[in-house]
Amino acid sequence: MPKKTKKIARRTYTAADVKELRAHSKARTPIVKIAKQMKRTEGSLRQKAIKLGIGLGHQR
């Protein structure tokens, strides 16, 4: 029996998500904490931040 692959569930970023991400950027919240709070992967958050032109994480 082949292994079952996990279905990737992609969620779009809402305006509220973007606003929250910008607030975390300004507060220099570590990306690990942001990922847990927003229930998104670090990679997803980093890619969105790049598209928005903002920095993420406490060390930039």
Secondary structure as a PSIPRED ss2 file (coil, helix, strand):
# PSIPRED VFORMAT (PSIPRED V4.0)

   1 M C   1.000  0.000  0.000
   2 P C   1.000  0.000  0.000
   3 K C   1.000  0.000  0.000
   4 K C   1.000  0.000  0.000
   5 T C   1.000  0.000  0.000
   6 K C   1.000  0.000  0.000
   7 K C   1.000  0.000  0.000
   8 I C   1.000  0.000  0.000
   9 A C   1.000  0.000  0.000
  10 R C   1.000  0.000  0.000
  11 R C   1.000  0.000  0.000
  12 T C   1.000  0.000  0.000
  13 Y C   1.000  0.000  0.000
  14 T C   1.000  0.000  0.000
  15 A H   0.000  1.000  0.000
  16 A H   0.000  1.000  0.000
  17 D H   0.000  1.000  0.000
  18 V H   0.000  1.000  0.000
  19 K H   0.000  1.000  0.000
  20 E H   0.000  1.000  0.000
  21 L H   0.000  1.000  0.000
  22 R H   0.000  1.000  0.000
  23 A H   0.000  1.000  0.000
  24 H H   0.000  1.000  0.000
  25 S H   0.000  1.000  0.000
  26 K H   0.000  1.000  0.000
  27 A H   0.000  1.000  0.000
  28 R C   1.000  0.000  0.000
  29 T C   1.000  0.000  0.000
  30 P C   1.000  0.000  0.000
  31 I H   0.000  1.000  0.000
  32 V H   0.000  1.000  0.000
  33 K H   0.000  1.000  0.000
  34 I H   0.000  1.000  0.000
  35 A H   0.000  1.000  0.000
  36 K H   0.000  1.000  0.000
  37 Q H   0.000  1.000  0.000
  38 M H   0.000  1.000  0.000
  39 K C   1.000  0.000  0.000
  40 R C   1.000  0.000  0.000
  41 T C   1.000  0.000  0.000
  42 E H   0.000  1.000  0.000
  43 G H   0.000  1.000  0.000
  44 S H   0.000  1.000  0.000
  45 L H   0.000  1.000  0.000
  46 R H   0.000  1.000  0.000
  47 Q H   0.000  1.000  0.000
  48 K H   0.000  1.000  0.000
  49 A H   0.000  1.000  0.000
  50 I H   0.000  1.000  0.000
  51 K H   0.000  1.000  0.000
  52 L H   0.000  1.000  0.000
  53 G C   1.000  0.000  0.000
  54 I C   1.000  0.000  0.000
  55 G C   1.000  0.000  0.000
  56 L C   1.000  0.000  0.000
  57 G C   1.000  0.000  0.000
  58 H C   1.000  0.000  0.000
  59 Q C   1.000  0.000  0.000
  60 R C   1.000  0.000  0.000
